[in-house]
Amino acid sequence: MDVHYYANEGHGFVKRENQIDSIRRTINWFDEHLKGKNAAAEGQADQREE
C-alpha cells in the first residue's frame, strides 16, 4: 500500500504537476500489481526520458 498526500490539495487535484504525478503513481501500481512488472525500475526509466 502506498499513500501520497499533496500539499494544499483535496480529493481532486488542481495543480497540473500533482495530476501528472498521481496518474504516474497509479499506472506504476497497476503495472506492479496486475502485470507483475517492477514498477520502481520502470518509473526510474520513465523519469529519465523526460
KOLRO-483432 format. One record per residue (C-alpha): residue in three letters; x, y, z. Coordinates in nm, 4 decimals. Last residue first. Example, Ala and Ser with C-alpha at 12.3 -4.5 7.8 and 13.67 -1.06 7.14 Angstrom:
% KOLRO-483432
- SER | 1.3670 | -0.1060 | 0.7140 .
- ALA | 1.2300 | -0.4500 | 0.7800 .
% end
This chain:
% KOLRO-483432
- GLU | 1.1650 | 1.3430 | -1.9729 .
- GLU | 1.3190 | 1.0042 | -2.0581 .
- ARG | 1.4981 | 0.9740 | -1.7221 .
- GLN | 1.1642 | 0.9850 | -1.5365 .
- ASP | 1.0255 | 0.6922 | -1.7357 .
- ALA | 1.3340 | 0.4773 | -1.6640 .
- GLN | 1.3015 | 0.5467 | -1.2920 .
- GLY | 0.9357 | 0.4532 | -1.3028 .
- GLU | 1.0104 | 0.1195 | -1.4743 .
- ALA | 1.2672 | 0.0254 | -1.2095 .
- ALA | 1.0282 | 0.1127 | -0.9263 .
- ALA | 0.7318 | -0.0508 | -1.1029 .
- ASN | 0.8940 | -0.3944 | -1.1190 .
- LYS | 0.6422 | -0.5565 | -1.3509 .
- GLY | 0.3929 | -0.8156 | -1.2267 .
- LYS | 0.1226 | -0.7084 | -1.4718 .
- LEU | -0.1552 | -0.6546 | -1.2192 .
- HIS | 0.0291 | -0.5470 | -0.9046 .
- GLU | 0.3389 | -0.3816 | -1.0478 .
- ASP | 0.1942 | -0.2379 | -1.3670 .
- PHE | -0.1247 | -0.1289 | -1.1885 .
- TRP | 0.0759 | 0.0487 | -0.9179 .
- ASN | 0.3036 | 0.2127 | -1.1755 .
- ILE | -0.0011 | 0.3380 | -1.3668 .
- THR | -0.1497 | 0.4838 | -1.0477 .
- ARG | 0.1780 | 0.6526 | -0.9490 .
- ARG | 0.2081 | 0.8023 | -1.2964 .
- ILE | -0.1512 | 0.9302 | -1.2816 .
- SER | -0.0907 | 1.0884 | -0.9409 .
- ASP | 0.2300 | 1.2548 | -1.0593 .
- ILE | 0.0550 | 1.4004 | -1.3638 .
- GLN | -0.2340 | 1.5394 | -1.1588 .
- ASN | 0.0082 | 1.6763 | -0.8987 .
- GLU | 0.2090 | 1.8560 | -1.1688 .
- ARG | -0.1132 | 2.0035 | -1.3102 .
- LYS | -0.2166 | 2.1598 | -0.9801 .
- VAL | -0.5900 | 2.1315 | -0.9182 .
- PHE | -0.6083 | 1.7758 | -0.7862 .
- GLY | -0.9445 | 1.6481 | -0.6715 .
- HIS | -0.9876 | 1.4932 | -0.3280 .
- GLY | -0.8211 | 1.7902 | -0.1589 .
- GLU | -0.4938 | 1.9594 | -0.2467 .
- ASN | -0.2993 | 2.2172 | -0.0418 .
- ALA | 0.0037 | 1.9877 | -0.0032 .
- TYR | -0.0210 | 1.6605 | -0.1927 .
- TYR | -0.0619 | 1.3393 | 0.0029 .
- HIS | 0.0802 | 1.0040 | -0.1062 .
- VAL | -0.0260 | 0.6646 | 0.0194 .
- ASP | 0.1310 | 0.3396 | -0.0971 .
- MET | 0.0000 | 0.0000 | 0.0000 .
% end
